[in-house]
Amino acid sequence: MKFFVLVALFAFAAADSYKAAEYKAPMYDSPKYEAPKYESPKYETPKYETPKYEAPKYETPKYEAPKYVAPKYEAPKYETPKYEAPKYEEVTYAAQPYSFGYEVQDKESYTDFEHTEKSDYNVVTGSYRVVLPDSRVQIVTYKADANGYTADVKYEGEAKYPEYVESQYKSSSSYAAPAYKAPEYKKPAYTAPAYTAPAYQAPAYQAPAYQAPAAYPNY
């Protein structure tokens, strides 16, 4: 209870001591406007300097004649080539025994040939046979040794030659030489043109017509 009484006393004292706040309108100062100061720019005429022209200095070029140096020619040194003769060694083969044989028969070309040969170390013997065009057969037997070459030639059969038979061909028709008739030459007929002299007529002369002037008028 005492507490509430104290609170009420304090509240009354506070209400008595409170004063309403005084309101003062703020002071409004109009801003001062100062016109900007405009300074016209200062125009300075540019200074123009006339360029100085200097004529180029022409110097005559100095011509120097080229110096001719004669080329030095050195004769080539010629060396005779050394030629060495080739060494030729003869090749010798030891004698060896051999033997061969062959035969050719061709009826279309009328070829008939046969050959055989054999040899030991020192002596060569052989023979060949050939049919000649006259129907004979030639047989040759030969031998070769240190004494030389010897041959024995024989013929078999008789030579036959065909008999000449005259041709039985006769032409089926006789050939007559062509008859040539020379063309007749006709002299061209030439007619001279007739000349007619032109007829000349003298021009007719007409006297000019003269007209007398009219009488002069009376004034």
C-alpha positions in Angstrom: 0.0 0.0 0.0 2.8 2.4 0.9 4.5 1.5 -2.3 1.5 2.6 -4.4 1.3 5.9 -2.5 4.9 6.6 -3.2 4.5 5.9 -6.9 1.5 8.2 -7.1 3.4 11.0 -5.4 6.4 10.7 -7.7 4.1 10.7 -10.7 2.3 13.9 -9.5 5.6 15.6 -8.9 6.9 14.7 -12.4 3.7 16.0 -14.1 4.0 19.3 -12.3 7.6 19.8 -13.3 7.1 19.0 -17.0 6.9 22.0 -19.3 5.6 21.9 -22.8 8.5 22.2 -25.3 8.7 25.5 -27.2 8.8 25.3 -30.9 10.8 27.8 -32.8 10.5 28.0 -36.6 13.9 27.6 -38.2 15.5 30.6 -39.7 15.5 30.2 -43.5 18.1 32.3 -45.3 17.6 32.7 -49.0 20.8 31.5 -50.8 22.8 34.2 -52.4 23.2 33.7 -56.2 26.3 35.1 -57.7 26.4 35.3 -61.5 29.5 33.5 -62.8 32.2 35.7 -64.1 32.8 34.9 -67.8 36.1 35.9 -69.2 36.3 36.0 -73.0 39.3 33.9 -74.2 42.2 35.7 -75.4 42.9 34.9 -79.1 46.5 35.0 -80.0 47.4 35.2 -83.7 49.7 32.3 -84.5 53.1 33.2 -85.4 53.9 31.9 -88.9 57.4 31.5 -89.8 58.2 31.4 -93.5 60.1 28.2 -94.1 63.6 28.7 -95.3 64.3 26.9 -98.6 67.8 26.0 -99.3 68.5 25.0 -102.9 70.2 21.6 -102.9 73.8 21.6 -103.6 74.5 19.7 -106.8 77.8 18.1 -107.0 79.1 16.9 -110.3 79.8 13.2 -109.8 83.4 12.2 -110.2 83.8 9.7 -112.9 86.7 7.3 -112.6 87.6 5.2 -115.5 87.6 1.5 -114.5 90.9 0.0 -114.2 91.3 -2.8 -116.6 93.3 -5.7 -115.3 94.5 -8.1 -117.9 93.6 -11.6 -116.9 96.4 -13.8 -116.1 96.3 -16.9 -118.3 98.2 -19.9 -117.2 98.7 -22.5 -119.8 97.5 -25.8 -118.5 100.1 -28.3 -117.8 99.7 -31.2 -120.1 100.9 -34.5 -118.9 101.3 -37.3 -121.4 99.1 -40.1 -120.2 100.9 -43.2 -119.3 99.6 -46.0 -121.4 100.3 -49.5 -120.3 99.8 -52.2 -122.8 97.4 -54.7 -121.4 98.9 -58.0 -120.6 97.3 -60.6 -122.7 97.5 -64.0 -121.4 96.6 -66.7 -123.8 94.2 -69.2 -122.3 94.9 -72.7 -123.2 92.5 -75.5 -122.7 93.6 -79.1 -122.3 92.3 -81.3 -125.1 89.3 -83.3 -124.1 87.5 -86.1 -125.9 84.1 -85.3 -127.3 81.5 -86.6 -129.7 78.2 -85.2 -131.2 75.8 -85.9 -133.9 72.6 -84.4 -135.3 70.2 -84.8 -138.3 67.8 -82.4 -140.0 64.9 -83.4 -142.3 62.4 -80.9 -143.5 60.3 -81.9 -146.5 58.7 -78.5 -147.0 62.1 -76.9 -147.5 63.7 -80.0 -149.1 66.3 -80.0 -146.4 68.0 -83.3 -145.5 71.2 -83.1 -143.6 73.2 -85.3 -141.1 76.5 -84.6 -139.3 78.5 -86.7 -136.8 81.9 -86.0 -135.2 84.1 -87.4 -132.5 87.6 -86.8 -131.1 90.1 -88.2 -128.7 93.0 -86.1 -127.5 94.8 -86.0 -130.8 92.6 -87.1 -133.8 89.3 -85.7 -135.0 87.1 -87.8 -137.3 83.6 -87.2 -138.6 81.3 -87.2 -141.6 78.3 -85.3 -142.9 75.6 -86.1 -145.5 73.5 -83.7 -147.4 70.9 -84.1 -150.2 71.8 -81.9 -153.2 69.2 -80.0 -155.3 69.8 -82.5 -158.2 68.6 -85.4 -155.9 72.1 -86.8 -155.3 73.4 -87.4 -151.8 76.8 -86.1 -151.0 78.7 -87.9 -148.2 81.9 -86.4 -146.9 84.2 -88.4 -144.5 87.0 -86.3 -142.9 89.9 -86.7 -140.6 92.1 -84.1 -138.8 95.3 -84.8 -136.9 98.8 -83.5 -136.6 99.4 -84.1 -140.3 96.5 -81.9 -141.5 92.9 -82.3 -142.8 91.9 -85.0 -145.2 88.4 -85.6 -146.6 86.8 -88.3 -148.8 83.8 -87.1 -150.9 81.3 -89.6 -152.3 78.0 -89.2 -154.2 75.0 -91.5 -154.2 72.2 -91.6 -156.8 71.9 -90.0 -160.2 71.3 -86.4 -161.0 67.8 -85.6 -162.1 66.7 -82.5 -163.9 63.1 -81.7 -164.7 62.1 -81.7 -168.3 60.9 -78.5 -169.9 57.3 -78.6 -170.6 55.8 -75.9 -172.8 52.9 -74.1 -171.2 49.5 -75.1 -172.5 47.9 -71.8 -171.5 46.1 -70.0 -174.3 44.3 -66.7 -174.1 40.5 -67.1 -174.2 40.0 -64.0 -176.3 42.0 -62.1 -178.9 43.1 -58.6 -178.0 42.2 -55.9 -180.6 44.0 -52.7 -180.6 41.6 -49.8 -179.9 40.6 -47.7 -182.9 41.3 -44.1 -182.3 39.5 -41.5 -184.4 41.0 -38.0 -184.5 38.4 -35.3 -183.7 37.4 -33.1 -186.6 38.4 -29.5 -186.3 35.8 -27.0 -187.4 36.9 -23.5 -188.2 34.7 -21.0 -186.3 32.6 -18.8 -188.4 33.4 -15.1 -187.8 30.9 -12.4 -188.9 32.3 -8.9 -188.9 29.9 -6.4 -187.3 28.1 -4.0 -189.6 29.2 -0.3 -189.0 26.5 2.3 -189.3 27.6 5.9 -189.5 25.7 8.2 -187.1 23.2 10.6 -188.7 24.1 14.3 -187.9 21.4 16.9 -187.9 22.3 20.6 -187.8 20.4 22.5 -185.1 17.5 24.7 -186.3 18.2 28.5 -185.8 15.4 30.5 -184.5 15.5 34.3 -184.7 14.8 36.1 -181.4 11.4 37.7 -181.2 11.8 41.6 -180.7 9.0 43.4 -179.0 8.7 47.3 -179.6 8.5 49.3 -176.4 5.2 51.0 -175.5 4.7 54.7 -176.1 6.1 57.1 -173.5 3.3 58.6 -171.3 2.6 62.4 -171.5 3.5 64.3 -168.3 
